[in-house]
Amino acid sequence: MIDANDPIIVGWGHTKFGRHDGLSFEQLVQSAAKEAMDRAGIGADQVDAMWLGHFNSGLVPDGFCSSMIVGTDPALRYKPAVRCENACASGSAALFGAMDAIKAGRIKVALVVGAEKMSGLDTAGVTRALGGASYQAEEAGMSFPDIFARFAQDYAARFGDPVEAMAHIAVKNHENAMRNPLAQMHRPVDLAFCLEPNEKNPMISTPLKLSDCSLISDGAAAVVLVAGDMISDFDKAVGFRAAAQVSDVLPLSAKKPADFEGPRRAIAQAYAQAGMTFDDLDLAEVHDCFTIAELLSVEALGIAAPGEGRRAVIEGVTRRDGRLPVNLSGGLKAKGHPVGATGVSMHVLNTRQLLGEAEEMQLEGAETAMCVNMGGGAVTTYATILEPIKS
């Protein structure tokens, strides 16, 4: 039952992820925003407020980008817009801000965009920018491959070598991306290539190879949210059965990385809100910034006990035809990871699945979907469970 102030998704937009040399950050934002409003059949004059998820950290020179959404349509001028930053979970931070405003009864219609343009810097520059999401007092100079290598090393010390399972995750996600025309990487990889370092798949930070790392990407995604009492105005809508956020401490030294405690707690809170377990899910989009993060997410979802996720992954439990398909979009690994866009992208693609509009990606009979969007070294995590409420 949808209450009057429950936020529901009624429109969505999504650029292709990849390298967009001919498009500015502003153009990416406005392209996704316009598509979302058009899909919803919402005029810009009906939008009450706007949220932009954008990490930046020097990836683009503009440090004040919230009003770039305003340029999408003259009728958006003078409406409130705000930028939300929460590392790689900036898109979900923007989404939750809009949801809260609707739940409070302050607004009826929200436009949410997540976007990032990363290709303006070289690889070293992107690495430095993303490094700003780590704890500078202790981790300055460490790259995020270095940080997630610590997760893999802790997992190996406590449970056994995760490398084979990580390779299976990379193969699966590249295979899934072949069905996603919006994905950055349309190139399958085989298991042998992912298992051993080689000239085309060098070791980045032991045990993480290039095939274990997400991509440098440009892109944007957007959703239109409206209050539940407007549902009669729309032919299709998706609602939130649960929405949870957990923030852990910043220092990696203060955590046991393989416990993945923040994401585990966020997922548990979402299950509790929804009155569900993983057995009730049909699919999930999780934050595979590195393949070890997906392995740990598989365990946090309850698919397998700690240390047992390796077997589940290798046996195909998370494949398209498995018990719980994970990252049918290709995930961050192959779909791409324009940092601020990722959380919104997850919600767009799961919405399309639940409404039967995922085209070649479509999973038949999908009725419940989870999104797990993480920022930093498992520092902040947003977990939502979506369901169709009008299809």
Secondary structure, DSSP 8 states (H G I E B T S, - for coil): ---TT-EEEEEEEE---B--TT--HHHHHHHHHHHHHHHHT--GGG--EEEEE---TTSSS-S--GGGTGGG-GGGTTS-EEEE--GGGHHHHHHHHHHHHHHTTS-SEEEEEEEEE-TTS-HHHHHHHHHTTS-HHHHTT--HHHHHHHHHHHHHHHH---HHHHHHHHHHHHHHHTT-TT-S------HHHHHS-BTTB-EEETTEEGGGB----EEEEEEEEEEGGGGGG-S-EEEEEEEEEEE--S-GGGS-GGG-HHHHHHHHHHHHHHT--GGG-SEEEE--SBHHHHHHHHHHTTSS-TTTHHHHHHTTTTSTTSSS-B-TT-HHHHT---GGGHHHHHHHHHHHHHTT--GGG--TT---EEEEEEETTTTEEEEEEEEEEE-
